[in-house]
Amino acid sequence: MKAKRLLLLLMIGFMTCIHVLVAQSKEEKKELKAKQVKELVEAKDFKITVDRVLPMKGRSRSLTSEYTLTIKNDSVFSHLPYFGQAYSLPYGGGVGMIFKAPVSEYKQSYNKKGTAQIYFRTRSSDDTHQFNVQVFSNASVTIMVTSINRQGITYYGTLDLTEETKE
């Protein structure tokens, strides 16, 4: 009887130790990811892969092709789809949200939870855009774009932590 009780207590102790170790490793992974996110944002050298879009009017759409927004120093490389109403466009439709342009008025701050708030303006060949980007510590991202000649649009995606940005 004592042997069974001792064995049960040992098993409970072992399981508790395993649970604590797993919890610590999950917490460490979470902290490491948050550190990587902050380093990329601080360096102004990151790539966001977008997987969902929400036009101002209409329903949310999942994207099947790869769309990205890359910030590299003082430039933005936008390869994003656009769904929505355009107010004034050049003949042929213009470039939409696919452009390379310099960034102006770049502002960056963090809230209490560690979410990076990034605001910048840029001008493509046919429009001026204001980007409001939220980068969460788990690498998920929300991008809200307001343009002069188009309705606003919101993109959802993740910060690419696996490779260097290339453009």
C-alpha atoms as one frame of an Amber mdcrd trajectory, in Angstrom:
protein
   0.000   0.000   0.000   2.823   2.391   0.907   4.639   1.559  -2.331   1.564
   2.471  -4.403   1.105   5.723  -2.477   4.800   6.594  -2.887   4.632   5.810
  -6.597   1.518   7.999  -6.973   3.204  10.899  -5.172   6.316  10.554  -7.328
   4.221  10.560 -10.494   2.312  13.658  -9.360   5.591  15.402  -8.524   7.090
  14.446 -11.883   4.036  15.680 -13.781   4.111  18.957 -11.845   7.794  19.467
 -12.735   7.106  18.773 -16.410   4.183  21.224 -16.379   6.344  23.956 -14.807
   9.143  23.388 -17.351   6.735  23.507 -20.287   5.112  26.675 -18.930   8.535
  28.300 -18.528   9.568  27.404 -22.058   6.300  28.806 -23.450   6.830  32.017
 -21.496  10.440  32.211 -22.674   9.346  31.715 -26.294   6.747  34.448 -25.900
   9.342  36.846 -24.457  11.856  35.979 -27.198   9.254  36.661 -29.893   8.340
  40.000 -28.283  12.037  40.934 -28.205  12.474  40.022 -31.912   9.400  42.075
 -32.828  10.673  45.110 -30.926  14.145  44.867 -32.483  12.739  44.751 -36.022
  10.370  47.647 -35.410  13.098  49.745 -33.776  15.443  49.088 -36.724  12.770
  50.231 -39.230  13.567  47.130 -41.253  10.657  44.705 -41.371   8.266  42.888
 -43.671   4.586  42.257 -43.015   2.766  39.454 -44.818  -0.931  40.230 -45.194
  -3.530  37.438 -45.177  -6.841  39.263 -44.701  -8.334  42.553 -45.891 -11.352
  44.537 -44.695 -12.598  47.275 -47.053 -14.505  50.193 -45.536 -17.667  48.975
 -47.256 -17.987  45.267 -47.758 -16.997  42.057 -46.104 -13.679  40.771 -44.863
 -11.748  38.735 -47.425  -9.050  36.141 -46.906  -6.199  36.490 -49.367  -4.802
  33.499 -51.214  -1.789  35.175 -52.843   1.144  36.658 -50.951   0.782  40.381
 -50.303   3.313  42.342 -48.305   4.202  45.708 -46.834   7.917  46.262 -46.265
   9.533  49.116 -44.362  13.228  49.548 -45.011  14.831  52.606 -43.370  12.963
  55.557 -44.889  11.161  53.740 -47.732   7.982  51.708 -48.024   7.449  48.867
 -50.488   3.715  48.252 -50.743   2.383  45.207 -52.572  -1.190  45.212 -51.254
  -4.537  44.595 -52.959  -7.222  47.263 -52.935 -10.962  46.642 -52.688 -13.173
  49.659 -52.367 -14.370  52.869 -53.947 -11.984  55.250 -55.669 -12.983  58.907
 -55.915 -10.471  60.155 -58.464  -8.009  58.057 -60.443  -5.823  58.593 -63.481
  -6.784  56.999 -66.792  -6.129  53.241 -66.617  -6.755  52.952 -62.874  -3.394
  54.037 -61.489  -1.034  51.948 -59.373  -3.420  51.342 -56.464  -1.598  50.050
 -53.395   1.358  48.601 -55.335   4.222  51.091 -55.164   7.651  51.983 -53.786
   7.957  55.396 -52.180   9.828  57.379 -49.543   8.261  57.669 -46.090   7.517
  61.015 -44.462   6.321  61.905 -40.965   7.364  58.544 -39.494   6.285  58.323
 -35.839   6.622  55.324 -33.565   5.460  54.711 -30.001   4.486  51.860 -27.684
   1.408  51.455 -25.516   1.306  49.900 -22.017   0.942  46.364 -23.405   4.022
  46.709 -25.631   2.132  47.159 -28.900   4.065  49.276 -31.390   2.039  52.100
 -32.933   3.607  53.258 -36.214   2.275  56.171 -38.231   3.678  57.418 -41.516
   2.669  59.149 -44.728   3.780  58.377 -48.233   2.973  59.476 -51.744   2.646
  57.123 -54.715   2.429  58.318 -58.311  -1.346  58.825 -58.066  -2.291  59.240
 -54.388  -1.197  60.206 -50.878  -1.556  57.549 -48.176  -1.550  57.625 -44.375
  -0.558  54.328 -42.763  -1.395  53.487 -39.165   0.301  50.190 -38.281  -0.115
  48.283 -35.014   2.476  45.592 -34.362   1.576  43.363 -31.414   4.172  41.509
 -29.324   2.999  38.157 -30.771   3.944  39.461 -34.273   0.356  39.953 -35.489
  -0.211  43.217 -37.338  -3.096  45.529 -38.227  -2.571  48.090 -41.005  -5.108
  50.878 -41.517  -4.644  52.929 -44.685  -6.380  56.207 -45.446  -5.891  57.684
 -48.906  -6.986  60.960 -50.447  -8.491  59.445 -53.603  -9.761  56.135 -52.192
 -11.858  54.836 -49.314  -9.968  53.604 -46.276  -9.009  49.958 -45.969  -7.654
  47.693 -43.206  -5.229  44.796 -43.610  -4.397  42.023 -41.140  -1.261  39.928
 -41.169   1.933  38.946 -39.385   5.405  40.346 -39.006   7.944  38.168 -40.791
  10.482  36.998 -38.180  12.140  34.284 -40.270  14.264  36.127 -42.802  15.840
  39.464 -43.579  13.731  41.857 -45.632  14.806  41.996 -49.273  13.812  44.603
 -51.797
